[in-house]
């Protein structure tokens, strides 16, 4: 982060605009123009936290090389050309105050800056070199003053305008898909200690049909104690529960399979075993089968140190749909299941993969075998139970179907559900920043995602991408005029 910030500061200082300098000392007239920064040497820099809301960026003992155009008149001697100058011992001290804006994004709300130049010298050549050296004090002193006065305004604009345009890319409130959205707005201003920068995001999903919905948070407050990675993001059960509630309220937690969409294995199982046992129907009943699986209550997420699970209650309605006739409902059964959940990070997207299979593994090193997901934990066992809502006889018959039906649901329904969650949801990072070396750790009531930061794009690249396109009026119709070569203009 410091290196990328230093690179950004270098780019800003290279674009400093310094006003022309002109004056008169006795018979000596001078005009300095077209000042350009040619090189910067920022040897020593430091970025650190300053409680309660500040980032401090220091640059010490830097040097800046300049080149500018000279126009000099001394009595009847007139001379033009270029001069190379160097500012040494440059010190820049900036303090950035972080806050949240009205939209709930982190922003730089204020900056204090101090800049000083210890010494500056210019190299002259030509027939009037001795005269230049005698009078250079006036030129060098003026250039030193102008340069020191331009450093802080340049960095203030870079922070309050340009860096804030990068922070504007943090996804605070956005749509996840056509059904739900997520609110990542900050609950309060960023908090800074000597070691950490803490951002408290809301992290609540909402149905797009009820965007103003608020869900009361009863989940455990996450406490981050890990320090091995640069960034840790904690997700409580509230985060996942709000997502499932939003989907439930959007009415999309249901799956309907009919006719050819019903997996053949499941159809054969139901026709040959279930219908034959309960209804004494012939397996050859020639009518398409319809299955409607509908979640009956918002699913709940349970996060433990041993793993993550999702408890789901649903109805499974089985019907026959004869051509040109109303559907005939054969059975309506209740299902209760606890799905094991694998939470992982892919890019900047947090994804969840659900599974009905029964895992026998415990945490790494525990008895019972090795875990295929050592960074996510696999101790939790998935659970599956079905029973009839209509009769005890039917419930008794369903008992023998639990194992094969669970297997078929794992092979047919779970891929459909996981396809819907495949996209995941983006963690609120500015554009151009990515995670590396990700690790997911479960705790009691929350989980943490730890990672290091990687700049896939430089700050300048992101800024240029979102910089407003200047209007035609912003560009003059002709180039600025060259300084006059007429000695009278001096």
N, C-alpha and C positions, 0 to 999 in steps of 0.2 A: 504494500500500500504506500509506504514511504517512497519507494523507487518510482512508482507510477505518479505520485504527487510531485516528486522532484522533476520528473520529465515534463510534466504539465507546466510547472513553474518556469522551466527553461524555455519552453515554447512561448509562454506569455512574455517573458522578459525580452526574447528576441524580437518581439513585435512592438516593443515600446516605440511610441511616437514622441520625438523630442522637438520642441519648437526651435525655430531659427534663432540664432544669437547674433546680434549686431551692436556695435558701439563705436566710441571714439575716445581716444586718449591723445590729446594734443593734435599733432599732424598725422596720427596713425588712425586710420579707419579700417574696421574689419566687419565682415559678414560671414557667419558660419551657417551652413544649410545642409539639407539632405543627410542628416545624422542617421547612421544605421548601426545596429548592434551586429558585430561580425562573429563574435565567439563569447561563450560563457564557460567559466570553470567554477562549478559549485562543489568545492572540495568537501565541505563538511556540512551535513544537514541532520536534523533530528525531528521526529514526529512523536508526540506523546500526549497523554490524556491529562486534563486539568479539571479536577472536580469544580463545579457540579455539572457543567454543560459545555465544556470547552475542549477544543483540539488546538494544540500548540505546534506550530511549524517554524523551526529556526534554520537559518542558513548563515554560516559563519565563514569569514575569510575567503569570500568568493572574489572572482575577478571578471570584469566585463571589458571586452575589446570593442572599440568604436572606430568608425571611419566617417569622416564628414568632408564636405566641400568648403574650401576657403576662398574668400575674395578679400584681398588686402590692398590698401592704398597708403603709401607713405611718401609724402611730398609728391614727386612726379613718378615715383616707382609704383607700378601696378602689377599685381601678381594673382594668379588663380591656380588651383590645384586641389589635391586631397591631403588630408592629415589623418594619421593613425594615432589613436589615443587609447589609454588603458586606465580603467578604474580598479584599484586594488583595495583589499581590506573591506569588501562590501559585506555589511551585516544586515540581515532582514529578519525581523521578529514579527510573526503574525499569530493572532489568537482568533479562532473561529468559534462562534457561539451557535450551538445546535438547538433547534426547537421543532415543534410540529406546526405545520401550516393549517389553514382552515379545512383542507381536504383530509388531514390526518397523515400527511407525508412528512418524513424528516426533511428539514431544510436548514440552510445556514442563514440565521436571522441577523447576524451582525459580525463584523470583523474589525479588529484593531490592528494597526500595522505601524511599525517603525522601521525606517531604513536609513542607513548611514554609509558614507564612503570615507575610508581613512585617508586615502591619497589618490591622486590622479596626475598623470603626466602625458604629454603629447610629444611626438617626434616630428621635427621639422627638417626640411632639406631645401636646397636651392641657394641662390645667390643672396637671398635675404635671411639666411638661416640665423645669423647673429642677431638681427633685428627681431626675428620671431622669438628667439629664446629670451630676449630681454623683455618682450611684451607678452610672452606666453602666459604669464601669471594671470593676466586679465581674462584670457580665453579659457584657460584650464579651470580657473575658479568659477567662471560662469557655467561651463559645461558640467562641472561637478555638481553645482547647485541644481541645474535643470534635470540632470539624470536622477539625482536623489529624490527630486520632487515628483518624478514620473513613476517610480517603482511601486509605491503603495497604491496610487489610484488604479494602476494596471492590475494589481493583485486583488483589489477590492472588487473591480468589475469581474475578474475571473471567478471570484468566489460567489458573490451575490447573484450574478447573472449566469455565468457559464456552468459552474459546478452545480448550481441549483437546477439547471436544465437537465443535468444527468440524474439528480435525485427525483426529478419529475417523472422519470421512467419507472420508478418503483410502483408496481401494480397494487394500488391501495384498495380500490373497489372495482371489480371486473366480473364479467360473466365467465363461468366455467364451461357451460354448454347452453343448449336452448332451454334448459329446465331450471338451473340454479346459478347463483353467483356467489362471490365471497367478498367479505369485508375485512381488509387488512389494516384499517386505519389505526393510527397510534392512539392509545388511550391517554397518554400524557407525554410531556416533553422527554427527549432522551435523557438518560441519567448516566453520568460519567464518574467513575472512580479513578484511582491512580492506575489501575490495571485493566479495567473493562469499560466497554461502552454497551449499555443495556437499552434495548428498544422493546417496549411492551405493546405488541400488536393485539388487536381485537380477535382476529382469527375465527370469524363466524360465517357460516354459509347461510344463504337465504333463498327461498323460492322466488323465481322471477315474477310470479303472479302476486307476491306479497313482499315487495322489496323493503318495506319499512318495518318488517317483523324484527322483534328483539327477543332473544332467548336468554333467560336468566342462567347465569353460570354457577353451577353447584359443584363443579369439578375441583380436584385438588390443584392448588397453585403450584406450578412447576418451579423447582429450585435447581439451577444449573451449577454443578460443582466441578465438572470436567474442565481440564485446561490443556489437553494434549493437542487440540486443533484451534485454528484461528477463530472459527465461528461455530456457535452452537445455537440451534433452533429447537425450542421445546414445544411439543404439541400435547395438550391435555386431552382427556376423554371428551371434553366439551367440543373441541375442534371436530372430532369425528362424529359425535352425536348430532351436532348441528347439521352436518352434511347429510346424514341419513334422514333426519327430520325434514330437511328441505326437499329431498327427493320424495319422501313419503307424502308430504303436502302437495307436491307437484303431480302426484298421482301416477308415477312412472315405475313404482316398485311392483310391477306385475308382468307376467309373461304369459302369452296365449299361444298355444301350439295346436294346430288343427290339420287333420288329413295327412298329407305327405310331410309336413313339418314335424310330426311326432316321430321321434326316433323309432326305428323298426324293433329294436330290442325291447324298448319300453312298451310298445304296442303289443308285441307278442306276449310279454310277461303279463300285462293287464288282461288281455283277452283270454289267455289260456288258463291262468291261475286265479286271478282276482275275480273276474266275471263268472268263471266256472264254479268257483267255491261259494260265492255270495249269492249270485243271482241265477245260477244254474243255466246260464246262457251258453249257447253254442259258440265255440271259438271262431266259427265262420260267419258270425253275424256281420252282414255286409252293410255297414254304415260307418262313415268316417268318425274317428275318435277326436274328441276335443279335450284338451287339458288347459285349465286356467289356474296358474299359480299366482296368488296375490298375498302380499304382506299385510297382516292385519293390524300391526302396531309399529310405530317407529322402532327400528332396530337399535340396540344399545351396544356401545363399545366398552370393553373391559380390558384395561392395560395393567399387567402385572410384571414384576421383574422376570418371570418365567416365560412371558409371551403375551401376545395380543389376540383377543377373540372378539367375535361379534355374535350377539344373541338375537335370533330372528324367530318370530312367530308368524305363521302363514296358513292360508287355506289352499287346499288343492281340490278343485272341483273337476270331476270326470263326467263327461257327457258324451252321448252319441248324437250326431247331427245327420239324420237321414236327409237325402235330397228332397227339397221342396217341402220339408216338414219342420216344425219347431224342434229345437234341441231337447233331448231327453236326458235329464241329469241322472246319473247312475249312483254317484256318491259324492259326498263332500267331507273330506278328511282334514283334520288339523295337523299341522307340522310344527314341531319345535326343534330348533337346531342351534348348535353353537359352532360357528365357523372359525377355523383358525385363520389368522390374518398375517400375512407377510408384508411388512411396511418397509419400503426401500426408496432410495433416491436415485433418479435417473436424470442427469443434467440438473436442471433447476426444478424439476417436477417431482413432487411427492406422490408415490403411487402405492396402491394397496392391492394385493392379490389374495383372494379368498379361496379357501379349500375346505372340502368336506371330509377328506381322508383322515383316518385316525392315526396320529403320530404316536409312536412308542418311545421316541427319543426324549431325553432330558437335556438340561444345559450341558455345555461342553465339559467333559470330565466326569459327568454323572453316570450312574449305572443305567444301562438300558440301551446302549448303542450311541453312535455318533450322530450329531445333528447336521442335516444338510444345509442349514442356514445358521452357521455359528454366530454371525453378527446380529441375528434377529431373535434367536431363542426358539425352541420348538417343544417346550415342556407341555404346553396346553394341549389337551385332547379335544378334538371336535366331537360333538354329540348330535345324535339324530334320533327323533322319535315321531311316530305317526300314530294317530288314533282316530276313530270314527266319531263324527259329531252326531250320528244318527242312532247307532245301536251298539250294545256291548258285543253282540255276535260279530258284527263287522269289525270291531276293534280287535277281537280275538283272531279273526282271519288275517287282518293286516299285519299281525306280529311277524308272521313268516316272510312278509314282503319287505320288512324294514331294511335288511342288509342288501338285497338286490336293487331295491328302489333307491337306496342311498348311493350305491355305485353308479346306477344309471343317471341320477341327478348330477353326480360329480362329473360324469363324462359328457352330459348333454346341456344341463342348465348352467353349471358353473362357468363354462367357457363363454356363454352369452353374457353373464354378469361381469366377468373379468374383462371382457371386450369393452364394456361400457366404462369401466374404471381405468382402462389402459392409458388414457391421456394423462390422468393425474391432475394435480393442481400445482401451479407455480409458487414457489417460495418467494417472498417479496425481496428480491435483489435488484439493484439498478441494472440496466442493460449494459452488456460488456463484461459483467462479472459472472464467473461460473464457480462451481464447487469442484474440488478434487479431494481424494483420499477420504471419501465419505464413510461414516460409521454410524449405525443406528443402535441405540442402547435403551432398553426398557427399564422403567422405574415403576413405583407404585402410583398408578393414576395418570402417568404421563410417560412420554418417550422423548428422547433427544436425538437430533441428527447433528453430528459433528462433522466439520469439513474444513479444509483450507481454501483460501480464495485464489482464484486465477483470473487474470485480466485477459479475456479472449479478444477484447477490443480496448484500445487506448481511450482515455478520457476525451482526447481531441477528436477521435473518430466518432464517438457518440454525440459530442457537441455539434459537430458539423452536420451530422445526420438530421438533427432536430432544429438546426438554426433556421429561423424564418428566412424565406427567400426575399432578398431586397427588392424593392420596387425600382422601376427604371429611373425615378427621380433621384435615387440614392447615388447614381453614377453620373458624374459630370459629362457633358458632351465632348469635352476635350481634356487632354492631359494637363496637369498643372504646368504652368510656365516655368522654364528654367530661370534660375537667378540671372539677372542682367549682367552683361559683361561691360557695361558702360560705367567707367569710374565715377561719372557724375551721379549715378544712382546711389552711390555709397554716401 
